[in-house]
């Protein structure tokens, strides 16, 4: 063919572009070029339980994750290219993975709702550490002819994407079987405690959970009610036990309820707090624990199922999770509208929203577990606030880690001596109790009180709503009336103890002098029960117990052998 030539653009056919080279006046086709499709990666992220489309939720170091890479094409096709992912640590290549296509074509748009629309692989937690970087590219071997081979990487410039990986402290918790005086005991032990943690491990920003068992704790009363009255009393007492023991673990009491549903099934000591209770009925026992821990980590309810005190900032209507999640252990996808947030009450498939997850992660980072603090002589001051009225429980002299109010509030407890001098003053708001119909708060403090101050303490003054209530110490009154003759003025603790069957002991004491008693295992220091009223039944397998008698303000202790143990 002789020249010269001119180029003539013909009409574009679907999927094909034709370019014709013609001699002058001939117009005959001489060359054909395929208009190839183009591939690129729209987004890619790692998910450990919940994640946004842009991967903005931080990862927890050491926890397994699921990688999803979303490659897209500019038109319908039947191509199944591979995706290569390279992970770097501090700029050094750590691992290269080549992922086969999960579907029969490259999607034309991101579709998070199906796993076949992404390139996926489970990533070991050992790889997920601070400083992790990632780069992905589709069709790394150029098996697919493309119109543009330069835009196949993610990030688009081929740089290494820095992943936000957060190192989290171990979550240390203690399971406590709750024993009721009338017999039932919450079923938790070393053999089944992991069953309670299944959902917590899956959804919450934790990787290491260090759990142990506490001796059974006996709750005084006739059993747990659907309206939560016994629950409030019990969770306040268990929180006081935690403070008395000086533990930095989260305490979770396990309850056997007389009902299968339709009432309170769990309660946290506050928002936030370090103590909660939940029932032992599976499979709900696992989601109950995950819910109550959420309260203890500062989360309010999500607006679903009529949950009271819902978080007004929750971003998704009807408490749904709002973004896609993943059960990394099973590979099950969690969709935004079919799953509801763990902090709601909807009877649906519980999972966790990005909002709740990020709130808990930020709380845990901002409130690391405290190291064990050297115990000092202290006064255990604890109780409840109901309908705005402050209710003081009998105080006990203990040696423990100090616990003081984190902020001031409308309630106050003061310790005063016989001359009316203030030895200490506590201003606080109390911890709002969750998951019960009535509004209530709890508090438990360990006030450092040197021995020379303790002997001067004569009264506790409780102030709420502008009213002051004075609790007088009979021990202090006796000492003031007859110095040096206390034993003749105030009766010594008169305690009788007898076996009550099934590992229980029956206790009687002079309640007019000592309204409250704390029972401890002297071998471990564990609190076995707080009981009032001069008559109680306590569960214990210990050969002896330490019984601490309180006159409301001051206390005295006595060790006794346990009959039958």
Residue pairs with C-beta under 8 A, 6 or more apart in sequence:
1 23
1 30
2 23
3 23
4 23
4 24
5 21
5 22
5 23
6 22
6 24
7 19
7 20
7 21
8 20
8 22
8 27
9 19
10 18
10 19
10 20
12 18
15 35
15 75
16 34
16 35
17 33
17 34
17 35
18 29
18 32
18 33
19 31
19 32
19 33
20 27
20 28
20 29
20 30
20 31
21 29
21 30
21 31
22 28
22 30
34 145
35 147
36 145
36 146
36 147
37 73
37 74
37 75
37 77
37 79
37 144
37 146
37 147
38 73
38 74
38 146
38 147
38 148
38 151
39 71
39 72
39 73
39 79
39 81
39 106
39 138
39 139
39 144
39 146
39 152
40 71
40 72
40 138
40 151
40 152
40 154
40 156
41 69
41 70
41 71
41 72
41 83
41 136
41 137
41 138
41 152
41 153
41 154
42 70
42 71
42 72
42 109
42 110
42 154
43 53
43 54
43 55
43 70
43 110
43 154
44 55
44 67
44 68
44 69
44 70
44 85
44 134
44 136
44 154
45 51
45 52
45 53
45 54
45 55
45 67
45 68
46 55
46 59
46 65
46 66
46 67
46 68
46 123
46 128
46 134
46 163
47 57
47 65
47 66
47 68
47 324
47 325
47 326
47 328
48 59
48 60
48 63
48 64
48 65
48 66
48 205
48 326
48 328
49 202
49 203
49 204
49 205
49 325
49 326
49 327
49 328
49 351
49 352
49 357
50 57
50 203
50 321
50 323
50 324
50 325
50 326
50 334
50 351
50 352
50 353
50 354
50 357
51 57
51 323
51 324
51 325
51 326
51 354
52 323
52 354
53 110
53 112
53 323
53 324
55 163
57 354
57 357
57 358
58 164
58 165
58 166
58 358
58 361
59 65
59 128
59 132
59 163
59 164
59 165
59 166
60 128
60 165
60 166
60 168
60 205
60 206
60 207
60 361
61 125
61 128
61 129
61 130
61 165
61 166
61 167
61 168
61 207
62 125
62 126
62 128
62 129
62 167
62 207
62 208
63 125
63 128
63 206
63 207
64 122
64 123
64 124
64 125
64 128
64 328
64 329
65 122
65 123
65 125
65 128
65 328
66 120
66 121
66 122
66 123
66 326
66 328
66 331
67 85
67 120
67 121
67 122
67 123
68 112
68 115
68 118
68 119
68 120
69 83
69 85
69 99
69 118
69 119
69 120
69 136
69 138
69 154
70 107
70 110
70 111
70 112
70 117
70 118
70 119
71 81
71 83
71 106
71 107
71 118
71 119
71 138
72 106
72 107
72 108
72 109
72 110
73 79
73 105
73 106
73 107
73 108
74 108
74 147
75 108
76 105
76 108
77 105
77 106
78 104
78 105
79 105
79 106
79 144
80 100
80 101
80 103
80 104
80 105
80 106
81 101
81 106
81 138
81 139
81 143
81 144
82 98
82 99
82 100
82 101
82 119
82 138
82 139
82 140
82 141
82 143
83 98
83 99
83 101
83 119
83 136
83 137
83 138
83 139
83 140
84 96
84 97
84 98
84 99
84 136
84 137
84 140
85 96
85 97
85 98
85 99
85 121
85 134
85 135
85 136
86 93
86 95
86 96
86 97
86 134
86 135
86 136
87 93
87 94
87 95
87 96
87 97
87 127
87 132
87 133
87 134
88 94
88 132
88 133
88 134
88 135
88 160
89 129
89 131
89 132
89 133
90 131
91 133
91 160
94 127
95 127
97 121
98 140
99 119
99 120
99 121
100 119
101 119
102 115
102 116
102 117
102 118
102 119
102 120
103 116
103 117
106 138
107 117
110 117
111 117
111 118
112 118
112 324
113 324
113 333
113 335
114 333
115 331
115 333
122 328
122 331
125 207
128 163
128 165
129 165
129 167
130 165
130 166
130 167
131 165
132 162
132 163
132 165
133 160
133 161
133 162
133 163
134 160
134 161
134 163
135 153
135 154
135 155
135 158
135 159
135 160
135 161
136 153
136 154
137 152
137 153
137 154
137 158
138 152
139 146
139 152
140 152
142 149
146 152
154 161
155 161
166 205
166 361
166 365
168 205
168 206
168 207
168 208
168 361
168 364
168 365
169 364
169 368
169 369
170 207
170 208
170 209
170 210
170 369
171 206
171 208
171 209
171 210
171 250
172 209
172 210
172 211
172 248
172 249
172 250
172 369
173 209
173 210
173 211
173 249
173 250
173 251
173 252
174 211
174 212
174 213
174 214
174 247
174 249
174 250
174 251
174 252
175 188
175 193
175 196
175 211
175 212
175 213
175 214
175 252
175 254
176 188
176 213
176 214
176 215
176 216
176 217
176 238
176 251
176 252
176 253
176 254
177 185
177 186
177 187
177 188
177 189
177 213
177 214
177 216
177 217
177 253
177 254
178 185
178 186
178 216
178 217
178 219
178 234
178 238
178 253
178 254
178 255
178 256
178 277
179 185
179 186
179 216
179 217
179 218
179 219
179 539
180 218
180 219
180 221
180 222
180 223
180 224
180 256
181 218
181 219
181 220
181 221
181 222
181 536
181 537
182 222
182 223
183 502
184 223
184 256
184 258
185 216
185 256
185 539
186 253
186 254
186 255
186 256
186 279
186 280
187 254
187 256
187 280
188 196
188 213
188 254
188 280
189 213
190 213
193 211
193 213
195 282
195 285
195 286
196 252
196 254
196 278
196 285
196 286
196 289
197 209
197 211
197 286
197 289
198 286
199 286
199 287
199 289
199 290
199 342
199 350
200 206
200 209
200 286
200 289
200 290
200 293
201 209
202 327
202 328
202 329
203 290
203 325
203 342
203 351
203 352
203 357
204 290
204 293
204 294
204 352
204 357
204 360
205 357
205 360
205 361
205 364
206 364
212 249
214 251
214 526
215 521
215 524
215 526
215 528
215 540
215 541
215 542
216 528
216 539
216 540
217 237
217 238
217 241
217 253
217 527
217 528
217 529
218 504
218 519
218 528
218 529
218 531
218 536
218 537
218 538
218 539
219 230
219 233
219 234
219 237
219 529
220 529
220 530
220 531
220 532
220 533
220 536
221 230
221 233
222 230
223 230
223 258
224 230
224 231
224 234
224 255
224 257
224 258
224 264
225 231
225 263
225 264
226 259
226 262
226 263
226 264
227 263
227 264
227 436
227 437
227 438
228 263
228 264
228 267
228 435
228 436
228 437
228 438
229 438
231 255
231 264
231 267
231 277
231 435
231 436
232 267
232 384
232 386
232 433
232 436
232 438
232 440
232 442
233 384
234 253
234 255
234 277
235 253
235 267
235 268
235 269
235 275
235 276
235 277
235 433
235 442
236 269
236 382
236 383
236 384
236 393
236 442
236 444
237 393
237 530
238 251
238 253
238 269
238 275
238 277
239 251
239 269
239 273
239 274
239 275
239 382
239 442
239 444
240 380
240 382
240 393
240 444
240 527
240 530
241 251
241 526
241 527
241 530
242 249
242 251
242 274
242 275
242 444
243 380
243 382
243 400
243 403
243 444
243 445
243 446
244 380
244 396
244 398
244 400
244 446
244 518
244 527
245 400
245 525
245 526
245 527
246 372
246 373
246 375
246 400
246 401
246 446
248 369
248 370
248 371
248 372
248 373
248 401
249 274
250 274
250 275
250 276
250 293
250 296
251 274
251 275
251 276
252 275
252 276
252 277
252 278
252 289
252 292
252 293
253 275
253 276
253 277
253 278
254 277
254 278
254 279
254 280
254 285
255 277
255 278
255 279
255 280
256 279
256 280
257 263
257 265
257 279
257 281
260 281
264 435
264 436
265 278
265 279
265 281
265 284
265 288
265 435
266 276
266 277
266 278
266 279
266 288
266 289
266 291
266 292
266 435
267 276
267 277
267 278
267 292
267 433
267 434
267 435
267 436
268 275
268 276
268 292
268 295
268 296
268 433
268 434
268 435
269 275
269 276
269 296
269 431
269 433
269 442
269 444
270 295
270 296
270 430
270 431
270 432
270 433
270 434
270 441
270 442
271 295
271 296
271 298
271 299
271 300
271 431
271 432
271 434
272 295
272 296
272 297
272 298
272 363
272 367
272 431
273 295
273 296
273 431
273 442
274 296
275 296
276 289
276 292
276 293
276 295
276 296
277 292
278 285
278 288
278 289
278 292
279 285
279 288
287 342
287 350
290 342
290 350
291 342
291 343
291 435
292 434
292 435
294 342
294 343
294 356
294 360
295 343
295 434
295 435
297 359
297 360
297 363
297 364
298 359
298 360
298 363
299 311
299 343
299 356
299 359
299 360
299 363
300 309
300 310
300 311
300 343
300 434
301 307
301 308
301 309
301 310
301 311
301 343
301 344
301 345
301 434
302 310
302 311
302 314
302 319
302 340
302 341
302 342
302 343
302 344
302 353
302 356
303 310
303 311
303 314
303 317
303 318
303 319
303 344
304 318
304 319
304 320
304 340
304 341
304 344
304 345
304 346
304 348
305 319
305 340
305 344
305 345
305 346
305 347
306 345
307 319
307 343
307 344
307 345
308 437
309 432
309 434
311 343
313 355
314 341
314 353
314 355
315 322
315 353
315 355
316 322
316 336
316 341
316 353
316 355
318 340
318 346
319 340
319 341
319 343
319 344
319 345
319 346
320 336
320 337
320 338
320 339
320 340
320 341
320 353
321 334
321 336
321 339
321 340
321 341
321 351
321 352
321 353
321 354
322 336
322 353
322 354
322 355
323 336
323 353
323 354
324 333
324 334
324 335
324 336
325 333
325 334
325 339
325 351
325 352
326 332
326 333
326 334
327 334
334 349
334 351
338 348
338 349
339 348
339 349
339 350
339 351
340 346
340 348
340 349
340 350
340 351
341 350
341 351
341 352
341 353
341 355
341 356
342 350
342 351
342 352
342 356
343 356
372 401
373 401
373 402
374 401
375 399
375 400
375 401
376 399
376 400
376 401
376 402
376 448
377 397
377 398
377 399
377 448
377 449
377 450
377 451
377 454
378 397
378 398
378 399
378 400
378 402
378 446
378 447
378 448
378 449
379 395
379 396
379 397
379 398
379 415
379 424
379 446
379 447
379 449
379 454
379 457
380 395
380 396
380 397
380 398
380 400
380 444
380 445
380 446
381 392
381 395
381 413
381 426
381 443
381 444
381 445
381 446
381 447
381 460
382 392
382 393
382 395
382 442
382 443
382 444
382 445
383 390
383 391
383 392
383 393
383 442
383 443
384 391
384 393
384 430
384 440
384 441
384 442
384 443
385 391
385 411
385 430
385 440
385 441
385 442
385 443
385 464
386 438
386 440
387 438
387 439
388 464
388 465
389 464
389 465
390 411
390 413
390 462
390 463
390 464
390 469
392 413
392 460
392 462
392 469
392 471
392 552
393 516
393 530
394 515
394 516
394 532
394 550
394 551
394 552
394 555
395 460
395 550
395 552
395 553
395 554
395 555
396 516
396 518
396 548
396 550
396 555
397 449
397 454
397 548
397 554
397 555
398 446
398 548
400 446
401 446
402 446
402 447
402 448
403 444
403 445
403 446
404 426
404 445
404 446
404 447
405 426
405 427
405 428
405 429
405 443
405 445
407 428
407 429
408 427
408 428
408 429
409 427
409 428
409 429
409 430
410 429
410 464
410 465
411 427
411 428
411 429
411 430
411 443
411 462
411 463
411 464
412 425
412 426
412 427
412 428
412 461
412 462
412 463
412 464
413 425
413 426
413 428
413 445
413 460
413 461
413 462
413 463
414 422
414 424
414 425
414 426
414 460
414 461
414 463
415 422
415 423
415 424
415 425
415 447
415 449
415 457
415 459
415 460
415 461
415 553
416 422
416 423
416 457
416 458
416 459
416 460
416 461
417 423
417 456
417 457
417 458
418 456
418 458
418 476
418 480
423 449
423 453
423 456
423 457
424 447
424 449
426 445
426 447
428 443
428 445
429 441
430 441
430 442
430 443
431 441
431 442
431 443
432 439
432 440
432 441
433 439
433 440
433 441
433 442
449 457
454 554
457 473
457 476
457 553
457 554
458 472
458 473
458 476
458 477
458 480
458 553
459 470
459 471
459 472
459 473
459 476
459 553
460 470
460 471
460 552
460 553
461 468
461 469
461 470
461 471
462 468
462 469
462 470
462 471
463 469
471 552
471 553
472 552
472 553
473 551
473 552
473 553
473 554
474 490
474 513
474 551
474 552
475 486
475 490
475 551
475 553
475 554
475 556
476 553
476 554
478 486
478 489
478 490
479 486
481 489
482 488
482 489
490 513
491 510
491 513
493 509
493 510
493 513
493 514
493 547
493 549
493 556
493 558
494 509
494 510
495 507
495 508
495 509
495 547
495 549
495 558
495 560
496 507
496 508
496 509
497 505
497 506
497 507
497 508
497 560
497 562
497 563
498 505
498 506
498 563
499 505
499 506
499 563
499 564
500 506
500 537
502 539
503 539
503 540
503 541
504 537
504 538
504 539
504 540
505 537
505 538
505 540
505 545
505 562
505 563
505 564
506 536
506 537
507 517
507 519
507 531
507 535
507 536
507 537
507 538
507 547
508 534
508 535
509 517
509 534
509 547
509 549
510 534
511 532
511 533
511 534
511 535
512 534
513 549
513 551
514 549
514 550
514 551
515 532
515 533
515 550
515 551
515 552
516 530
516 531
516 532
516 549
516 550
516 552
517 530
517 531
517 532
517 536
517 547
517 548
517 549
517 550
518 527
518 529
518 530
518 547
518 548
518 550
518 555
519 527
519 528
519 529
519 530
519 531
519 538
519 540
519 545
519 546
519 547
519 548
520 526
520 527
520 528
520 545
520 546
520 547
520 548
521 528
521 540
521 542
521 545
521 546
522 542
522 544
522 545
522 546
522 559
523 542
528 538
528 539
528 540
528 542
528 545
529 536
529 538
529 539
531 538
538 545
540 562
540 565
541 565
542 562
542 565
543 561
543 562
543 565
544 559
544 560
544 561
544 562
544 565
545 559
545 560
545 562
546 557
546 558
546 559
547 557
547 558
547 559
547 560
548 555
548 556
548 557
548 558
549 555
549 556
549 557
549 558
